[in-house]
Amino acid sequence: MRLLNASGCLDALTAPDVAAGLDTFVTKTVTPLPRGGNDPVRIAETEVGMLNAIGLANPGIDAFLTHVLPRLPRPVWVSVGGFSVRDYTEICERLEGEDVAAIELNLSCPNVDEAPSGGGEVVAAARAATTKPLYAKLAPTADVAENAQAAEAAGAGGLSLVNTVKGLALDERTLRPVLARGAGGLSGPALRPLALAAVHACHQATRVPIVGMGGVSRGRDALELLAAGASDVALGTVLFSDPGAPARIRAELEAELAAHGFADPDNIVGAAHEAEASTLDLESRVGRKKGLHTRANVAG
């Protein structure tokens, strides 16, 4: 199991010590041209998580390749976004010769209006443009399993689950939306049950590795995502409030695994799908799944 950051939740250049605590660093989404993003206010806290409407603010692929990528820790995944299929393929082509371990296709940002429809079409075009591993990042919609199957069929070697969901916060005094855009992407604790459901459904529907994310703030949260079917786990909103979260969550996960009789996190992947998981003896828990859970190696 690898521990990553969710795209957009960590700047490795301003917080290198935090990034060093991860197994893989994931960049903020990069688009072909520079973007200033949405007007402020762009971030709001709520009782159940954080709303953001950043709007894919980034320096564009030229500046990213020249000034940002050379300074990032390795291994690094690059999150790619755009407003047409060609936007995605252009960046994938530009990254082909770079020291990039994987490309995450942001197919579900809730904070832009021009995102292309048809995730399968984007994945297929990106697959034709690069030999690098591709992860499709999806939102926890009702048809997430079907979208995951379409992404897999089009050439995605993995899934990132889940992106934020659209939410709204009203100002206590004015009763107007807090965010200038109105709604924004909700992350944090409220997202965790949705992430679990999406990971569980997509583990059943596909045979590719899954990075589970959404509301992870404790080792127990990571354990549950693994049990639902994730091969790896990403931290998001928690990194804003607790820079020490990677080390803490690793330690808590180890304690949770030991308490459930697992010697290795890879051995618990998919445990929630087993009808009689609670009756497994210790030997089968420690040594099982070598043949079944090879998806962790498919695209990593």
Backbone bond lengths (Angstrom), bond angles and torsions (degrees), N, CA, C in turn:
res aa  C-N    CA-C-N  psi(-1)  N-CA   C-N-CA  omega(-1)  CA-C   N-CA-C  phi
1 M - - - 1.461 - - 1.513 110.73 -
2 R 1.323 116.20 134.29 1.461 121.74 174.63 1.516 110.03 -106.42
3 L 1.326 115.18 148.66 1.454 121.47 174.42 1.520 107.77 -107.87
4 L 1.347 116.29 122.96 1.451 122.64 -178.75 1.521 108.93 -121.21
5 N 1.331 116.00 176.93 1.457 121.81 167.86 1.515 108.73 -105.19
6 A 1.314 116.24 149.33 1.455 119.90 172.36 1.529 108.38 -73.84
7 S 1.300 116.84 140.47 1.456 121.64 -177.97 1.528 111.12 -54.52
8 G 1.336 115.50 132.42 1.454 120.97 176.84 1.504 114.83 89.44
9 C 1.335 117.62 -4.72 1.465 120.82 -176.58 1.528 113.15 -103.26
10 L 1.318 117.77 5.03 1.461 120.42 179.80 1.518 109.58 -158.02
11 D 1.325 116.22 132.32 1.457 122.56 173.63 1.524 107.39 -104.46
12 A 1.318 116.53 106.89 1.464 120.67 -175.86 1.521 112.81 -66.66
13 L 1.323 117.20 -20.74 1.463 119.54 -178.49 1.525 111.76 -81.26
14 T 1.324 117.19 -28.29 1.464 119.95 178.03 1.529 112.06 -98.30
15 A 1.325 117.33 -17.09 1.463 120.93 178.45 1.527 109.87 -133.35
16 P 1.338 117.35 62.56 1.472 119.79 -176.07 1.513 113.60 -63.65
17 D 1.333 118.22 -31.55 1.459 120.59 -179.84 1.523 111.16 -65.94
18 V 1.335 116.72 -36.89 1.466 120.39 177.88 1.527 109.42 -68.31
19 A 1.318 116.86 -44.92 1.461 120.85 179.94 1.519 111.29 -61.81
20 A 1.338 116.78 -33.03 1.462 120.57 -179.75 1.520 112.14 -66.43
21 G 1.332 117.08 -20.18 1.454 120.63 178.61 1.514 114.02 -82.00
22 L 1.335 117.14 -2.19 1.460 122.16 179.69 1.518 110.67 -101.48
23 D 1.317 116.64 158.56 1.463 121.06 175.66 1.519 111.69 -81.67
24 T 1.329 116.31 -29.89 1.461 122.46 -179.50 1.515 107.93 -146.10
25 F 1.334 116.05 138.44 1.460 120.58 177.07 1.522 109.53 -102.52
26 V 1.339 116.29 135.22 1.466 122.73 178.47 1.522 108.61 -112.12
27 T 1.319 117.20 127.54 1.457 121.53 -176.69 1.522 111.73 -75.40
28 K 1.315 114.61 164.88 1.454 120.05 166.87 1.533 107.94 -65.93
29 T 1.318 116.99 155.82 1.463 119.87 -177.68 1.521 111.46 -62.54
30 V 1.332 114.77 132.79 1.462 123.05 179.34 1.525 109.00 -107.17
31 T 1.321 116.43 136.03 1.466 122.52 176.46 1.527 109.13 -117.47
32 P 1.329 118.72 166.44 1.467 119.39 -178.13 1.527 113.49 -59.08
33 L 1.329 117.74 -45.32 1.460 121.94 -178.36 1.524 110.09 -108.37
34 P 1.339 117.28 155.60 1.470 119.64 176.93 1.524 110.72 -60.26
35 R 1.339 114.74 146.76 1.459 120.51 177.92 1.524 109.20 -134.39
36 G 1.323 115.80 132.93 1.456 120.20 175.00 1.511 112.62 -81.56
37 G 1.325 116.95 -16.98 1.458 121.22 -179.14 1.514 112.14 84.84
38 N 1.313 115.32 -170.06 1.461 121.25 -178.40 1.529 111.21 -77.82
39 D 1.323 115.31 161.42 1.463 120.35 177.23 1.530 109.99 -68.15
40 P 1.344 117.30 150.29 1.466 119.29 172.92 1.531 109.24 -72.76
41 V 1.292 116.75 155.97 1.457 132.29 5.40 1.531 108.92 -75.74
42 R 1.368 116.40 136.06 1.455 119.75 -174.90 1.528 113.25 -118.33
43 I 1.329 117.78 -9.06 1.461 121.36 179.95 1.521 109.07 -135.29
44 A 1.318 116.36 138.34 1.464 121.47 177.54 1.517 109.42 -145.10
45 E 1.325 116.53 138.10 1.458 121.46 175.39 1.525 109.70 -90.64
46 T 1.316 116.07 144.80 1.458 122.02 174.08 1.524 108.15 -128.95
47 E 1.327 116.64 175.22 1.465 120.27 179.89 1.521 112.23 -67.30
48 V 1.321 118.05 -20.64 1.464 120.59 -174.21 1.527 113.12 -116.28
49 G 1.311 117.92 5.20 1.454 119.76 179.86 1.516 111.61 156.53
50 M 1.315 116.19 -162.73 1.451 122.43 -176.16 1.519 110.65 -118.17
51 L 1.326 115.78 138.90 1.457 121.67 173.02 1.525 108.74 -103.45
52 N 1.319 116.30 136.12 1.461 119.21 174.08 1.512 109.67 -135.72
53 A 1.327 114.61 145.41 1.463 121.70 174.91 1.518 108.16 -136.70
54 I 1.338 115.00 52.65 1.468 120.50 -176.98 1.526 110.99 -62.19
55 G 1.332 116.66 -42.68 1.462 119.21 176.37 1.514 115.26 84.04
56 L 1.343 116.26 34.21 1.470 121.91 176.18 1.535 113.11 60.39
57 A 1.316 117.11 37.28 1.468 119.95 174.87 1.527 109.32 -62.10
58 N 1.341 116.57 128.29 1.466 120.40 -179.49 1.523 109.01 -167.48
59 P 1.338 118.43 163.70 1.470 120.34 -174.85 1.516 115.09 -79.98
60 G 1.336 118.49 -4.29 1.459 120.76 -175.74 1.514 111.00 88.91
61 I 1.321 116.18 160.17 1.463 120.38 -171.42 1.523 112.84 -66.61
62 D 1.327 119.29 -34.77 1.466 119.98 -179.17 1.524 111.16 -62.82
63 A 1.321 116.72 -52.66 1.464 120.49 179.99 1.524 110.93 -66.37
64 F 1.319 116.74 -34.99 1.461 119.75 179.03 1.525 110.51 -60.97
65 L 1.318 117.02 -47.74 1.464 120.12 -178.54 1.527 111.88 -66.56
66 T 1.323 117.11 -35.10 1.466 120.88 -175.77 1.521 112.72 -81.85
67 H 1.314 116.85 -44.15 1.463 119.96 -168.95 1.529 115.38 -111.18
68 V 1.320 117.90 -21.58 1.465 119.70 -173.59 1.525 112.48 -105.96
69 L 1.316 117.38 -56.12 1.458 120.85 -174.00 1.524 113.39 -54.61
70 P 1.334 120.75 -43.09 1.470 119.33 -179.02 1.528 114.16 -61.04
71 R 1.324 117.91 -20.48 1.470 121.69 -175.55 1.520 113.31 -98.83
72 L 1.315 117.79 -2.38 1.461 120.86 -175.88 1.527 111.54 -84.64
73 P 1.349 116.84 150.90 1.464 119.79 176.67 1.517 110.72 -69.47
74 R 1.324 115.89 155.23 1.455 122.35 176.95 1.518 109.32 -114.09
75 P 1.346 116.10 150.56 1.467 127.60 -2.35 1.522 111.72 -72.51
76 V 1.333 115.37 152.37 1.451 120.90 -177.90 1.525 109.76 -129.75
77 W 1.330 115.61 137.76 1.460 122.15 169.25 1.515 107.57 -105.16
78 V 1.308 116.65 141.57 1.459 121.09 177.49 1.524 109.17 -107.41
79 S 1.333 115.38 123.64 1.460 121.17 174.87 1.524 108.63 -82.45
80 V 1.321 115.75 129.22 1.466 121.94 -174.43 1.523 109.33 -117.99
81 G 1.328 116.47 133.33 1.457 121.24 177.35 1.512 111.16 -135.66
82 G 1.321 116.00 172.53 1.456 119.20 179.43 1.508 111.66 178.54
83 F 1.336 114.35 -175.03 1.459 121.76 -174.10 1.521 111.07 -126.35
84 S 1.327 115.01 9.24 1.458 122.49 173.86 1.520 106.85 -158.67
85 V 1.306 116.33 163.34 1.461 120.05 177.40 1.524 109.80 -60.00
86 R 1.322 116.52 -39.04 1.459 120.72 -178.84 1.527 111.73 -61.94
87 D 1.330 117.94 -34.02 1.467 120.17 177.33 1.516 110.89 -58.00
88 Y 1.325 116.62 -44.64 1.462 120.53 -179.23 1.531 111.14 -66.68
89 T 1.321 116.52 -45.14 1.462 118.70 -177.28 1.525 111.30 -66.53
90 E 1.314 116.95 -35.49 1.469 119.63 179.06 1.521 111.24 -60.55
91 I 1.320 116.61 -45.94 1.461 118.77 -178.22 1.521 110.33 -70.13
92 C 1.313 118.18 -39.92 1.461 120.08 177.54 1.520 111.30 -59.33
93 E 1.308 116.29 -41.13 1.470 120.20 176.95 1.521 111.18 -62.78
94 R 1.334 116.99 -40.89 1.462 121.36 -179.24 1.531 111.85 -67.67
95 L 1.327 116.79 -28.70 1.466 120.60 -177.83 1.525 112.95 -87.42
96 E 1.325 117.27 -9.37 1.460 120.58 -171.30 1.528 112.58 -56.50
97 G 1.312 118.22 -40.89 1.456 120.18 -177.59 1.513 114.46 -93.67
98 E 1.323 117.97 8.13 1.463 121.85 -176.43 1.531 111.56 -95.32
99 D 1.336 115.11 162.44 1.461 121.93 178.82 1.529 108.80 -80.37
100 V 1.309 114.53 75.98 1.468 122.80 -177.70 1.520 107.10 -127.86
101 A 1.337 116.74 126.22 1.463 120.53 -174.84 1.520 112.63 -75.82
102 A 1.333 117.37 -33.34 1.470 121.09 -178.95 1.515 109.03 -161.11
103 I 1.314 115.09 161.98 1.470 122.60 176.65 1.518 108.13 -117.52
104 E 1.332 115.69 128.29 1.458 121.04 176.00 1.525 108.05 -102.98
105 L 1.317 116.21 119.74 1.458 121.55 -179.14 1.524 108.89 -88.25
106 N 1.329 116.73 111.87 1.454 121.74 179.61 1.525 108.06 -79.65
107 L 1.316 115.71 97.52 1.467 121.34 -175.02 1.522 112.45 -103.13
108 S 1.345 117.27 10.63 1.463 117.50 -168.61 1.514 113.74 -150.01
109 C 1.331 118.61 31.59 1.457 119.84 179.21 1.525 109.91 -69.35
110 P 1.349 119.11 125.59 1.462 120.31 -178.04 1.524 113.89 -85.22
111 N 1.338 117.48 1.11 1.464 120.11 -169.88 1.523 114.50 -109.56
112 V 1.334 116.91 15.61 1.460 121.30 173.49 1.523 108.27 -132.61
113 D 1.311 116.05 153.01 1.465 120.64 -176.34 1.521 113.42 -97.13
114 E 1.346 115.97 -13.62 1.461 118.13 -169.16 1.515 113.59 -106.48
115 A 1.346 118.08 14.03 1.458 119.64 -176.62 1.524 110.21 -62.29
116 P 1.344 118.16 140.54 1.462 120.15 -178.05 1.515 111.45 -70.80
117 S 1.307 116.78 147.73 1.459 121.06 174.73 1.521 108.41 -88.85
118 G 1.330 115.17 157.69 1.455 118.92 177.92 1.504 112.62 86.29
119 G 1.336 117.00 74.64 1.453 121.21 -178.99 1.510 112.85 -59.77
120 G 1.340 116.61 -35.37 1.453 119.83 178.99 1.519 112.29 -60.91
121 E 1.328 116.17 -38.38 1.466 120.30 179.20 1.521 110.65 -65.39
122 V 1.332 116.68 -41.24 1.465 120.68 178.34 1.521 110.44 -63.62
123 V 1.330 116.32 -46.10 1.459 120.21 -178.77 1.525 110.64 -62.07
124 A 1.320 117.70 -44.52 1.467 120.75 -179.04 1.522 111.06 -61.52
125 A 1.329 116.69 -42.17 1.463 120.06 179.42 1.527 110.78 -67.30
126 A 1.332 116.90 -40.46 1.464 120.07 178.30 1.518 110.65 -65.73
127 R 1.327 116.63 -38.50 1.463 120.47 179.23 1.524 111.41 -61.95
128 A 1.315 115.89 -35.70 1.461 119.84 178.43 1.521 112.12 -73.82
129 A 1.340 116.68 -18.76 1.460 120.71 -174.66 1.521 113.67 -95.40
130 T 1.332 118.07 -13.65 1.459 119.45 -175.95 1.522 110.51 -149.87
131 T 1.326 115.15 153.61 1.466 120.75 174.28 1.525 111.34 -96.96
132 K 1.316 117.05 -2.97 1.465 120.17 -177.37 1.533 110.92 -72.70
133 P 1.335 116.88 153.51 1.464 119.66 175.52 1.522 110.93 -57.85
134 L 1.328 116.25 138.83 1.459 122.22 -179.89 1.526 110.02 -117.11
135 Y 1.325 115.46 129.30 1.461 121.78 173.00 1.526 108.03 -113.58
136 A 1.307 117.20 130.80 1.461 122.27 178.12 1.522 108.72 -95.53
137 K 1.338 116.62 122.66 1.461 120.54 178.62 1.514 109.08 -95.62
138 L 1.324 115.95 120.90 1.453 122.09 -172.23 1.525 111.50 -120.05
139 A 1.313 115.63 155.34 1.457 122.58 175.49 1.527 109.33 -89.09
140 P 1.339 117.41 156.28 1.470 120.57 -178.83 1.519 112.85 -81.29
141 T 1.317 116.38 61.74 1.459 121.72 178.78 1.524 110.04 -82.17
142 A 1.313 116.00 170.35 1.459 120.61 -179.81 1.520 111.92 -62.39
143 D 1.333 116.75 -28.38 1.461 120.61 -178.22 1.519 111.99 -104.30
144 V 1.325 117.69 29.98 1.463 120.10 -175.75 1.529 111.52 -61.87
145 A 1.324 118.31 -36.21 1.462 119.90 -179.98 1.528 110.87 -65.53
146 E 1.333 116.66 -40.85 1.467 119.65 177.23 1.525 110.95 -65.78
147 N 1.331 116.49 -39.89 1.464 119.62 177.28 1.524 110.79 -64.16
148 A 1.319 116.49 -37.87 1.460 120.07 178.52 1.523 110.95 -65.84
149 Q 1.323 116.54 -40.98 1.461 119.27 177.72 1.523 111.26 -63.43
150 A 1.332 116.34 -39.60 1.463 119.79 178.53 1.521 110.79 -64.73
151 A 1.328 116.50 -40.46 1.468 120.24 178.77 1.519 110.65 -65.18
152 E 1.329 116.78 -42.57 1.465 120.13 178.46 1.526 110.82 -62.62
153 A 1.324 116.49 -45.29 1.465 120.47 -179.62 1.523 111.85 -62.91
154 A 1.336 116.53 -30.36 1.463 120.73 -178.54 1.522 112.52 -82.99
155 G 1.330 117.45 -8.83 1.462 119.12 175.48 1.505 116.60 122.50
156 A 1.336 117.79 4.95 1.467 119.24 176.58 1.520 109.23 -69.16
157 G 1.334 115.29 134.26 1.458 119.71 178.40 1.503 113.11 -94.78
158 G 1.340 117.19 -1.47 1.452 120.94 -179.97 1.514 110.51 -168.22
159 L 1.325 115.67 169.95 1.461 122.67 -179.64 1.525 109.51 -127.71
160 S 1.322 116.55 142.78 1.458 122.90 170.78 1.527 106.94 -112.30
161 L 1.339 115.95 116.12 1.463 121.47 -173.00 1.524 110.16 -133.00
162 V 1.333 116.69 116.77 1.455 126.86 14.27 1.515 109.65 -136.01
163 N 1.347 114.29 166.65 1.458 120.21 170.28 1.534 108.40 -80.13
164 T 1.318 116.28 175.81 1.460 120.20 179.13 1.525 111.22 -70.16
165 V 1.323 115.70 166.10 1.467 121.65 174.31 1.525 108.46 -116.74
166 K 1.300 116.32 154.39 1.459 120.49 -175.08 1.526 110.91 -72.58
167 G 1.347 115.08 131.85 1.456 121.00 178.08 1.514 110.49 -143.02
168 L 1.332 116.13 168.16 1.457 121.94 -175.99 1.518 110.08 -136.56
169 A 1.323 116.35 139.57 1.465 122.01 173.13 1.519 108.51 -125.73
170 L 1.338 115.85 137.65 1.461 121.18 179.45 1.525 110.21 -106.72
171 D 1.318 115.12 141.49 1.461 120.34 176.36 1.524 109.95 -62.84
172 E 1.334 116.22 134.90 1.460 120.71 -175.55 1.522 112.28 -61.51
173 R 1.332 116.53 -33.51 1.468 119.79 -175.69 1.526 112.15 -89.93
174 T 1.335 116.37 -48.50 1.460 119.84 -172.88 1.524 113.85 -90.09
175 L 1.334 116.41 -19.06 1.469 122.26 -175.07 1.521 112.19 62.06
176 R 1.324 115.67 24.69 1.465 121.79 172.79 1.522 108.93 -101.40
177 P 1.325 118.64 156.30 1.466 119.50 178.01 1.530 111.62 -55.75
178 V 1.328 115.72 137.43 1.464 121.13 179.54 1.527 110.40 -69.62
179 L 1.326 116.73 -43.42 1.459 120.88 -179.25 1.523 110.16 -78.65
180 A 1.317 117.01 140.19 1.457 120.87 -179.28 1.526 111.51 -60.33
181 R 1.316 116.34 -33.44 1.462 120.66 -179.65 1.522 111.50 -77.00
182 G 1.311 116.87 -19.04 1.457 121.49 -174.42 1.510 109.67 105.66
183 A 1.310 115.79 -96.35 1.459 120.27 178.20 1.524 110.13 -86.53
184 G 1.316 115.25 161.60 1.464 121.44 177.06 1.511 109.95 -149.39
185 G 1.322 116.16 179.99 1.455 121.43 -179.20 1.517 111.21 -83.21
186 L 1.321 116.81 125.66 1.459 122.32 -179.58 1.521 109.93 -91.70
187 S 1.327 115.74 126.25 1.459 121.59 174.68 1.524 108.52 -128.16
188 G 1.321 116.90 175.95 1.454 120.05 179.89 1.518 112.09 101.37
189 P 1.343 117.54 -163.03 1.473 121.94 -171.37 1.527 114.84 -53.74
190 A 1.329 118.12 -36.62 1.472 119.85 -177.50 1.523 111.97 -64.64
191 L 1.318 116.90 -21.68 1.462 120.52 -176.99 1.527 112.58 -82.94
192 R 1.323 117.54 -17.50 1.458 120.75 -171.21 1.539 113.52 -60.55
193 P 1.333 121.13 -48.51 1.482 118.77 178.97 1.521 112.82 -61.73
194 L 1.327 116.90 -33.88 1.468 119.94 177.97 1.523 110.38 -67.87
195 A 1.328 116.29 -40.23 1.460 120.05 177.93 1.523 110.81 -63.59
196 L 1.328 116.72 -44.02 1.460 120.44 178.93 1.524 111.00 -59.31
197 A 1.322 116.72 -45.03 1.466 120.52 -179.31 1.528 110.75 -63.20
198 A 1.336 117.18 -41.28 1.455 120.63 -179.05 1.526 111.16 -67.29
199 V 1.323 116.82 -44.51 1.459 120.39 179.07 1.522 110.14 -62.36
200 H 1.316 116.12 -44.13 1.470 120.78 -179.96 1.530 110.81 -59.83
201 A 1.328 116.88 -46.23 1.466 120.79 -178.51 1.521 111.80 -67.36
202 C 1.320 116.97 -41.75 1.467 120.20 -176.52 1.520 112.27 -74.67
203 H 1.330 117.30 -28.44 1.473 119.80 174.35 1.519 110.16 -63.11
204 Q 1.325 116.19 -37.95 1.456 120.11 178.07 1.525 112.28 -72.87
205 A 1.333 116.77 -32.60 1.460 120.98 -171.01 1.517 113.95 -89.66
206 T 1.338 118.55 -18.25 1.464 121.73 -174.77 1.519 110.75 -131.75
207 R 1.327 114.79 174.34 1.466 120.73 177.40 1.524 111.21 -123.64
208 V 1.307 118.37 24.41 1.460 121.85 -179.30 1.517 110.01 -107.14
209 P 1.341 118.40 156.59 1.463 120.67 178.35 1.511 111.99 -66.72
210 I 1.314 115.16 151.08 1.457 122.15 -176.98 1.515 109.89 -124.50
211 V 1.334 116.23 131.73 1.458 121.54 168.36 1.522 106.71 -95.91
212 G 1.328 116.72 115.00 1.450 120.93 -179.30 1.516 111.00 -90.85
213 M 1.341 116.10 136.26 1.465 120.90 179.87 1.516 108.67 -155.52
214 G 1.324 114.43 155.02 1.459 119.52 179.08 1.510 110.38 131.91
215 G 1.328 117.38 96.99 1.448 121.59 175.96 1.512 115.63 75.89
216 V 1.317 118.31 19.06 1.467 120.21 179.47 1.521 109.67 -76.28
217 S 1.321 116.80 116.88 1.464 120.61 177.53 1.519 112.55 -132.56
218 R 1.346 117.53 -6.69 1.455 122.70 -178.99 1.524 109.55 -139.45
219 G 1.323 114.58 163.01 1.453 119.05 175.31 1.517 112.17 -60.25
220 R 1.324 116.98 -33.81 1.461 120.84 178.42 1.525 111.19 -61.62
221 D 1.339 116.80 -38.51 1.470 120.36 178.92 1.522 110.49 -62.91
222 A 1.327 116.64 -42.37 1.465 120.76 178.21 1.525 110.33 -64.18
223 L 1.330 116.19 -42.53 1.462 120.85 179.00 1.522 110.99 -57.33
224 E 1.320 117.07 -44.28 1.463 120.26 -177.36 1.524 111.81 -67.49
225 L 1.325 117.48 -37.97 1.463 119.05 176.82 1.523 111.00 -63.85
226 L 1.330 116.81 -40.51 1.464 120.04 176.65 1.524 110.79 -62.92
227 A 1.314 116.31 -44.59 1.458 119.76 179.62 1.532 111.28 -62.92
228 A 1.329 116.67 -34.17 1.468 120.51 178.62 1.515 112.10 -71.01
229 G 1.341 117.84 -20.17 1.453 120.06 176.54 1.506 116.35 134.79
230 A 1.333 118.00 -0.22 1.464 119.82 177.56 1.531 110.18 -73.07
231 S 1.321 116.01 142.86 1.456 121.45 174.53 1.520 111.28 -91.48
232 D 1.339 116.39 -27.88 1.457 123.54 -179.28 1.523 108.10 -136.79
233 V 1.339 116.28 164.95 1.457 121.24 -176.97 1.526 109.18 -132.39
234 A 1.334 116.40 139.63 1.464 121.81 177.47 1.523 109.80 -118.09
235 L 1.328 114.78 143.69 1.464 122.10 177.95 1.516 108.91 -101.67
236 G 1.333 115.91 139.34 1.450 120.50 -178.12 1.509 113.28 -121.85
237 T 1.324 116.39 -103.78 1.458 122.41 -173.42 1.528 113.04 -55.71
238 V 1.322 117.66 -32.46 1.459 120.62 -178.31 1.528 112.22 -58.23
239 L 1.325 117.69 -27.30 1.460 120.78 -178.31 1.521 112.37 -67.65
240 F 1.331 117.51 -23.39 1.466 120.00 178.03 1.524 111.47 -71.24
241 S 1.318 116.89 -34.24 1.463 120.48 -175.76 1.518 113.56 -100.80
242 D 1.327 117.81 -20.68 1.461 121.41 -176.25 1.525 110.39 -139.34
243 P 1.326 117.69 89.21 1.462 120.03 179.08 1.523 113.39 -61.17
244 G 1.330 116.78 -21.71 1.458 120.14 178.23 1.507 113.99 -86.37
245 A 1.330 117.47 8.99 1.459 121.41 -175.62 1.530 113.96 -58.81
246 P 1.326 120.78 -40.61 1.475 118.30 -178.38 1.525 113.07 -56.35
247 A 1.341 117.51 -49.31 1.459 119.77 -179.20 1.521 111.48 -67.27
248 R 1.322 116.79 -41.28 1.462 120.33 -179.36 1.519 111.34 -63.57
249 I 1.325 116.84 -46.46 1.462 120.34 -177.31 1.524 110.96 -67.70
250 R 1.326 117.51 -35.58 1.474 119.39 174.73 1.522 110.58 -58.61
251 A 1.324 116.05 -48.03 1.467 120.33 -178.52 1.529 110.66 -63.54
252 E 1.318 116.80 -42.84 1.463 120.13 179.28 1.524 111.24 -64.97
253 L 1.342 116.81 -38.15 1.460 120.17 178.49 1.523 110.83 -64.41
254 E 1.322 117.15 -42.44 1.465 120.22 177.60 1.523 110.73 -59.10
255 A 1.333 116.89 -41.73 1.460 120.36 178.79 1.532 111.00 -65.70
256 E 1.324 117.03 -40.48 1.456 120.88 178.70 1.530 110.92 -64.51
257 L 1.316 116.87 -42.98 1.460 120.89 178.68 1.519 110.81 -61.09
258 A 1.330 115.84 -46.07 1.463 119.43 179.73 1.526 111.23 -61.71
259 A 1.323 116.31 -39.81 1.463 120.12 -179.27 1.526 111.64 -64.74
260 H 1.343 116.65 -27.58 1.464 120.52 179.83 1.527 112.33 -98.40
261 G 1.320 117.13 5.37 1.456 120.53 174.97 1.508 115.36 82.38
262 F 1.332 117.87 23.58 1.458 121.33 179.20 1.526 110.16 -108.75
263 A 1.317 116.08 130.92 1.457 120.13 -179.72 1.516 112.19 -87.68
264 D 1.321 117.55 -18.91 1.458 121.53 -174.03 1.527 108.46 -142.87
265 P 1.351 118.76 135.58 1.463 119.64 -179.41 1.513 113.31 -61.16
266 D 1.327 118.42 -28.49 1.458 119.56 -179.89 1.527 111.86 -64.75
267 N 1.337 116.91 -23.80 1.457 119.70 -177.42 1.522 113.80 -78.58
268 I 1.322 116.80 -10.86 1.465 119.14 179.20 1.528 112.18 -98.28
269 V 1.327 116.76 -6.21 1.464 120.38 -177.80 1.526 110.13 -58.95
270 G 1.321 116.16 121.61 1.452 121.26 178.00 1.516 114.80 84.34
271 A 1.342 117.93 7.17 1.463 119.80 -176.72 1.519 112.42 -60.54
272 A 1.327 117.90 -27.69 1.466 120.64 -179.66 1.522 112.76 -68.27
273 H 1.327 117.39 -12.18 1.456 121.18 -178.59 1.521 112.38 -92.49
274 E 1.313 117.43 -3.86 1.456 120.78 -176.64 1.523 109.83 -93.57
275 A 1.289 116.50 123.77 1.468 121.19 -174.78 1.519 112.27 -60.47
276 E 1.313 116.58 -34.56 1.456 119.70 -177.00 1.526 110.90 -117.87
277 A 1.339 116.53 41.17 1.464 119.20 -176.33 1.517 111.74 -58.92
278 S 1.333 118.14 -34.51 1.453 120.39 -175.57 1.519 112.63 -70.85
279 T 1.354 118.51 -15.69 1.458 120.62 -178.01 1.519 112.23 -96.09
280 L 1.325 118.60 0.35 1.455 120.87 -179.68 1.520 110.54 -63.86
281 D 1.323 116.14 137.10 1.452 117.74 176.01 1.521 109.76 -81.83
282 L 1.311 116.98 168.43 1.461 121.98 -173.91 1.509 111.53 -61.66
283 E 1.352 116.90 -40.70 1.457 119.29 -177.34 1.517 111.39 -62.69
284 S 1.326 117.30 -41.59 1.458 119.93 -178.87 1.516 110.55 -70.47
285 R 1.333 117.67 -32.61 1.456 120.26 178.42 1.526 110.71 -65.73
286 V 1.316 116.13 -42.79 1.462 119.74 -174.61 1.512 111.38 -73.10
287 G 1.328 117.53 -37.08 1.450 118.87 -170.90 1.500 116.22 -109.92
288 R 1.338 118.82 1.59 1.445 121.04 -172.82 1.522 112.62 -80.73
289 K 1.304 115.20 175.33 1.452 124.63 169.92 1.524 114.44 71.79
290 K 1.306 118.48 8.77 1.460 118.00 -179.14 1.520 110.75 -62.55
291 G 1.323 116.39 -33.42 1.446 118.76 179.16 1.509 113.52 -87.91
292 L 1.349 117.16 -31.41 1.453 120.14 -173.57 1.515 113.08 -84.07
293 H 1.327 116.42 -38.39 1.458 118.65 -173.00 1.523 111.35 -102.48
294 T 1.324 115.53 60.56 1.449 120.59 175.36 1.525 111.04 -91.18
295 R 1.319 117.21 -3.35 1.460 119.71 -176.48 1.514 111.39 -63.79
296 A 1.316 120.39 -22.07 1.459 122.04 178.09 1.511 111.42 -63.12
297 N 1.335 117.32 -21.53 1.458 121.06 -178.20 1.519 112.90 -102.01
298 V 1.319 117.46 -0.51 1.457 120.58 -173.80 1.529 111.37 -64.53
299 A 1.334 116.69 -47.44 1.458 119.77 -172.46 1.504 112.69 -126.16
300 G 1.304 119.46 7.73 1.461 120.24 -177.70 1.486 111.79 -88.69
